[in-house]
């Protein structure tokens, strides 16, 4: 879409130049283009991109949710806060960084569970929208994203290309583990590990 907008803007510029050469009235200016999200930050030489790993399942306390792509990051942060509040009520501390597990996606949005790993499942009751589950396990490919959540489109496009090159088929879910704390890190400075379980 961004490429199409650039091509359209270039074509309008040519028409304006041609119009001035023949002393014709200039057409109305084109509407300002929608600003594109910042591109992902450059990967570091040590960053994984398509590295094969074996995931070990972890006990997770998770909030189930659904969101549109436009509200994705805010929805996930809200879920992390909900889970943290539930854990704090029981005096439980997370045993690792937060994770989002995407269970269904389409062009408009996605369904997910998001939360924190714990050393053992909570013994007390949890709020109705909180569940105990496990993180993905088995063979997966690991990728790194640096930068804002809005810029992840290009990262996932590169991941899709990488899977096609490797002739691998992804399972029906994928997970993001947040190396930087999404609750406190400026969005442009996020570092996210993406795990794509493969068949």
N, C-alpha and C positions, 0 to 999 in steps of 0.2 A: 504493500500500500504506500509506503514512504517513497519507493521508487516511482510509482505511478504519479504521486503528487509532484515529485521533482520534475518528471517528464512534462506534466501538465504546465507547471510554472515556466519551464523553458520554452514551451510552445507559445504560451501567452506573451512572453518577452519578444519572441520573433514577430508575432503579429503586431505588437506595439511599434517595433522598429519599422516594419513594412508600412504601417499606417502613417507614420511621421514622414516617410520618404515621399508619399503621395499627398501630403498636406490634408489628410482626412482627419476628422475628429477622433481623438483617442477613445477607445472603449473604456468603460468603467473598470477601475482596478479590480484584479482578482481578490477574493477574500483571503485573508491571512491564513497560511497553512497551520494545521494543528501541530503544536510542538511535539516532536518525537521524544520518547523517553531517552535518558542518557544511556549510551552504550555500556555494556558490561566493562569493568575494569580489566586491564590486561592480566592474564594469568602469570603466576610466578613460574620459574623453570622447574620447581619441584612439585607444582600442582598436578594432581592426577587428572587425566582426561581419557577415560575408557580403560582404566586399570581394573583388571579382574580381581575380585575379592570374594571371600566367603563370609557372609553375614551370620553372626551368632545372635539368636533371639534374646531380647531383654524384656523383663516385665515392665510394662508401661502403664501409667495412669493417664487416660486420654479423654478429651472432650470431643464429642461427635459434632460435626457441623457441615454446612453448605454455604457457598459464597459465589458471587459473580467474580469474574477476573478483575473488574474495576475496584472491587472492595477486598481483594484477596489478602493483602498484607495486614490490613486493619482487622480483618476477621480472624486471621491466625494469631495475631498478638492478643486479641481478646480471649481466644481459647486458652492460650498459655497462661494468661492472668487468672482465668477461672480455675484451671488445674492447680496452679500454685496456691491459690486461696484454699482449695480443698485439702491440699497436702499440709499446709500450715496449720489448719484446724486440728489435724491429727498428729502434729509434731514430726512430720516426715520431711526429710530433705531429699531433693532429687539426687540420683547417683550419676548423672551425666547431663549432657546438653539437651535442649528441647529438640523434638522431631515432629515433622508432619508426615502423615501417611495418606497419600491420595488414593481413594478407592474408586472414584468414577470422575471422568472429565468429559466435557463437550465444548462447543464453541462459546457458550454463554457463561459457563461456570464449572464448579466442581464440588464433589463431596469428599470429606476428609475426616481423619481423626488426628488430633494434635495434642501433645503433652510431653511428659518427662519420664525417663526411666527411673525406677526405684529398686532398692536392694531386695525388698520383698513386698508383696501385695499388702495394701492397707487392711487392717483387721476391723476397723470401724466402718459404719455406713458412709456411703458417698452420695453426693447430690444426684438427682435423677439423670442429669445430662452427662455424668462422668462415668466412665467404664474402666475396667482393668483389662488390658490386652497384652499383646506381644508385638515387638518390632519385627520387620521382615527377616527371614532367614534364608540361607542357601547362597547359591551362585548369583553374583551381581556385578555390574560394572559401576565404577565410582568416577564421578566427575566433580569438578570444583567450579563454583560461580563466585565471582567477586563483583560487588556493586549493588545497585538498587534492585528491589524485587521487580519493579516495572521493566527492567532491562533483561529479565530472564528469558523472554521470547527467543532472543538470538542464541542464548545458551542451549535451550531445548531444541532449537532447530539444528544446531551443531551436533547435539547428542543423537537426534534422529538420523542425521547423515552418517554419524560414526557407527550406529547400529546397522545401518544398511550396508556400509562398507565391510563390516565384520560378518554380514549375513546372519545376524542374531535376531531372535524374536523376543521382545520384552513380555514379561508377565503382565497381568491386568492391574498392576499397582506400581507405584514408585514412591520413594521417600526422600525427604530433605532433612538433613541434620545441620543445626546451626552452630558453626564454629564460634562466631561472635554472637553475643546475647542480643536477640532481636528486640528485647524490651528496652534496651539502653543504648544500642549502637545506632549512630546516624545511618539512615537507609543506604546512602551511597557507599558506606564502608562495610557493608555486610559481606561475610564470607560463609558460603553455604556448600556443604557436601551433598551431592545428589547421588542417590543409589537407585539403580535400575535393575531389579531382579530379572534374570533372563531364563528362558526355558532350556 
